[in-house]
Amino acid sequence: MRTEKDVEAYLLRLNRRYRVLEDTPGTFLVEVGEKAPPLVVRVEPPLVVVRVQLGDAPSGDGAAPLLRKLLEMNAKQLVHAAYGVDDGKVVISSALELENLDFNELQATMDEIDMALAQPVPGLAAPAKKN
């Protein structure tokens, strides 16, 4: 059975800079790049959830074009993860089974999210960068 220690070992093996969120056990904040928001990797048995917040989602009548674009991008770009809207924020998220998680699976998921972050989403207000 895999544990959060296995996930942390995979992050080290991937040469990913991260920090453990002390106030939220099993949660890693993984740096992606200078201008990209960090990935949150949360070990919450039986899952490992990888998630990144992209920005605010428009509401009302202005939301339809963005939602359509997100659905199109899900179909064309993503295999392991998906765009979504959660609590008024556009996110990319993926859930992996902890029990049989392997290095290649986590790597493929994180690489896919990295590629998605490199492509701007038209109509999306980017989140404010925290310093």
C-alpha positions in Angstrom: 0.0 0.0 0.0 1.4 3.4 -1.0 1.5 6.3 1.4 2.3 10.0 1.4 5.9 9.1 1.9 5.8 7.3 -1.5 4.3 10.4 -3.2 7.0 12.6 -1.6 9.7 10.2 -2.9 8.2 10.4 -6.4 8.3 14.2 -6.2 12.0 14.1 -5.2 12.7 11.7 -8.0 11.0 14.1 -10.4 13.3 16.9 -9.2 10.2 18.9 -8.3 10.7 21.7 -5.8 7.9 21.5 -3.2 7.1 22.2 0.3 4.9 20.3 2.7 2.0 22.2 4.1 2.4 21.6 7.8 -1.2 22.7 8.7 -2.7 20.3 6.1 -1.1 16.8 6.5 -0.4 15.0 3.2 -0.4 18.1 1.1 2.5 19.3 -1.0 2.7 22.6 -2.8 4.8 22.0 -6.0 6.4 24.8 -7.9 5.8 24.7 -11.6 7.5 27.9 -12.8 8.0 31.5 -12.0 4.8 32.7 -13.7 2.7 29.6 -13.1 0.6 28.9 -10.1 1.7 26.0 -7.9 0.3 22.5 -8.1 -1.3 21.2 -5.0 -0.7 17.5 -4.5 -2.9 16.1 -1.8 -2.7 12.5 -0.5 -6.2 11.7 0.8 -6.5 7.9 0.8 -7.7 6.2 -1.3 -6.7 9.1 -3.7 -3.9 11.4 -4.7 -5.4 14.6 -6.0 -3.3 16.9 -8.2 -4.9 20.3 -8.7 -4.0 23.8 -9.8 -6.1 27.0 -9.8 -6.0 29.0 -13.0 -8.1 32.0 -12.2 -11.6 33.4 -11.7 -14.4 32.0 -13.8 -16.8 34.6 -15.3 -20.4 34.3 -14.2 -23.7 35.0 -15.8 -24.1 35.3 -19.6 -20.3 35.8 -20.1 -19.5 32.3 -18.8 -20.7 30.3 -21.8 -17.8 31.0 -24.2 -15.2 30.1 -21.6 -17.1 27.0 -20.5 -17.3 25.8 -24.1 -13.6 26.5 -24.6 -12.8 24.5 -21.4 -14.8 21.5 -22.7 -13.0 21.7 -26.1 -9.6 21.8 -24.4 -10.6 18.8 -22.2 -11.3 16.9 -25.4 -8.2 17.9 -27.3 -5.5 18.4 -24.7 -6.0 16.4 -21.5 -6.0 12.6 -20.8 -5.1 12.3 -17.1 -6.6 15.6 -15.9 -9.6 17.9 -16.7 -10.5 21.5 -16.6 -13.3 22.4 -14.3 -15.0 25.2 -12.3 -15.0 24.9 -8.6 -16.2 27.7 -6.2 -16.0 30.3 -9.0 -12.4 29.3 -9.9 -11.2 27.6 -13.1 -9.0 24.6 -12.1 -7.2 21.7 -13.6 -7.5 18.6 -11.5 -6.7 14.9 -11.6 -7.4 12.1 -9.1 -5.2 9.0 -9.0 -5.6 5.9 -6.9 -3.0 5.8 -4.1 -3.0 2.1 -3.6 -1.4 1.3 -7.0 0.1 4.7 -7.8 3.4 4.4 -9.7 6.1 6.9 -10.6 5.2 7.0 -14.3 1.5 7.7 -13.6 2.3 10.7 -11.4 4.9 12.0 -13.8 2.5 11.8 -16.8 -0.2 13.6 -14.9 2.1 16.4 -13.7 3.7 16.7 -17.2 0.2 17.0 -18.7 -0.7 19.8 -16.3 2.6 21.6 -17.0 1.8 21.5 -20.7 -1.7 22.8 -20.1 -0.4 25.7 -17.9 1.9 26.7 -20.8 -1.1 27.5 -22.9 -3.3 30.4 -21.9 -7.0 29.9 -21.7 -8.8 32.7 -23.7 -11.3 34.6 -21.6 -9.8 33.6 -18.3 -8.7 36.2 -15.7 -5.4 35.0 -14.4 -5.0 34.7 -10.6 -3.1 37.4 -8.8 0.5 36.2 -8.1 1.3 36.0 -4.4 4.7 37.4 -3.3 
